[in-house]
Amino acid sequence: MNGLRFPRMAGGASGTIFAAALCAAMGAILTMGGCGSSKGDPAAEAPPRAQVESEQDLSVIRVDHPEKFPLSTATEHASFSQLAVTGTVNPDISRTVPVISLASGRIVEIGARLGDTVKKGQVLLKVRSDDISNGFSNYQKAVADEILARNQLERSKQLYEHGAIAQNDLEIAQDTEDKAKVDLKTNAEHLRLLGADLDHPTGIVDIVAPVSGVITDQQVTNAAGVQALSSTNPFTISDLSYVWVVCDVYENDMTNVHMGETAEIRLNANPGQVLKGTISNFGAILDPSLRTEKVRIEVRNPGYLRVGMFVTATFHGLNKEMRAAVPASAVLHLHDRNWVYAPAGDNKFRRVEIVAGDMLPDNMQEVVSGIKPGQQVVRNALVLQNASEQ
């Protein structure tokens, strides 16, 4: 074998056995050398397989005695379709009146402030004005001129009766008296328009409230200047007995809103209080970014509506929908949301978020979405919630 020589042994059979044993030993050595240079099994060298453990579902509650929490089956309730949108309270523009001053000058006293409720004719501020001073000066001159013209007319009449003057002189005296009366009336009316009292000549004029209401805007302070008929009004008074609720309605939902229909208004500050309003106007321009249209609702103010409040307006459609109804005790109000507990098997209950609707007779609660009629819920969700927290 390849130049290897084996010693010849006596006896042919014994030599053959020895050669076969030697070949087998050399083959085993070659095999062991080949195993040391091989790469091995890839599966044996791979990292161990990861074991994924599912996180506990916080919405599932496990109890030892589920029979302690009786169930109730959601019934079917027919209701008209509804559309709920958000809006804000605004003053009625037709009931908002600016307070203006026809006299220019400097403010010497302010009798009301922003947010105050005022009555018609109440003094809001006092203004020292040269317009008033000049007006009284012209008025007093007109009074003196009228007295002189009247006396001259009386003398002219007497002289004319005795033939001492011509008729033309009498007519001139009459014309002078008529013009003096016109000047006097004009100056008196000018002072009244400025707000002055003819019987009490003074350089200070009172600016009064033209209507009763609430001061919703103030643009002046003490010692500030006031310009007659300027674009900036000292005060703005709003009659808040009626207010506007302006809502944003998406263009796809406008088919559910109709002019003259009644809408329900709920305040975010007091969700349990429901007010009624009438849809009076649709905006003519669509918001290009939000794709919404302004809808105006007129609401009678019971006294606690404030300008700027956030509200929710609900519009009722004309089509009936079948919704679920559950006992009011089955609804849990938690974290500004409404929930119910539904059985999940194996002594477990799952907390399900719902959208609650109107309260129904017999202490039932309408469910707009979240569960369907026929589903079972825990009759008293608060009891189960308290038990899970213990």
JOWO-V526993 format. One record per backbone hydrogen bond with DSSP energy under -0.5 kcal/mol. NH is the residue of the N-H (numbers start at 1). CO is the residue of the C=O. Records with the same first field share a line. If there is no record, write none. Layout:
NH->CO  CO
This chain:
4->1
9->7
15->11
16->12
17->13
18->14
19->15
20->16
21->17
22->18
23->19
24->20
25->21
26->22
27->23
28->24
29->25
30->26
31->27
32->28
33->29
34->30
35->31
36->32
37->33  34
38->34  35
45->41
46->42
52->50
54->52
58->56
60->57
61->349
63->347
68->65
69->66
70->68
72->377
74->375
75->325
77->323
79->321
81->319
83->315
85->313
87->311
88->246
89->309
90->244
92->242
93->91
95->92
96->93
97->95  237
99->235
100->98
105->226
106->128
107->224
108->126
109->126
111->124
112->124
115->215
116->113
118->116  213
121->209
122->119
124->207
125->207
126->109
127->205
128->106
129->127  203
131->104
133->129
134->130
135->131
136->132
137->133
138->134
139->135
140->136
141->137
142->138
143->139
144->140
145->141
146->142
147->143
148->144
149->145
150->146
151->147
152->148
153->149
154->150
155->151
156->152
157->153
158->154
159->155
160->156
161->157
162->158
163->160
164->159
165->159
170->166
171->167
172->168
173->169
174->170
175->171
176->172
177->173
178->174
179->175
180->176
181->177
182->178
183->179
184->180
185->181
186->182
187->183
188->184
189->185
190->186
191->187
192->188
193->189
194->190
195->191  192
196->191
198->196
200->197
205->127
206->195
207->125
208->206
209->122
213->118
214->238
215->116
216->214  236
217->236
219->234
220->234
223->107
224->221
226->105
229->101
230->227
233->231
234->99
235->99
236->217
237->97
238->214
239->95
240->238
242->239
243->299
244->90
245->297
246->88  244
247->245  295
248->86
249->247  293
251->291
253->250
254->251
256->253
257->254
260->279
261->258
263->277
264->314
265->275
266->264  312
267->270  273
268->310
273->270
275->265
277->263
278->298
279->261
280->296
281->296
283->294
287->292
291->287
293->249
295->247
296->281
297->245
298->278
299->243  297
300->276
301->241
302->300
308->89
309->306
311->87
312->266
313->85
314->264
315->83  313
316->262
317->81  315
321->79
323->77  321
324->367
325->75
326->365
328->363
330->327
331->328
332->330  339
333->331
334->332  337
337->334
338->354
339->332
340->352
342->340  350
344->348
345->348
348->345
349->61
350->342
351->59
352->340  350
354->338
355->369
356->354
357->366
360->364
364->360  361
365->326
366->358
367->324
368->355  366
369->355
374->74
375->372
377->72
378->341
379->70
381->329  379
382->329
384->380
385->381
386->382
387->383
388->384
389->385
390->386  387
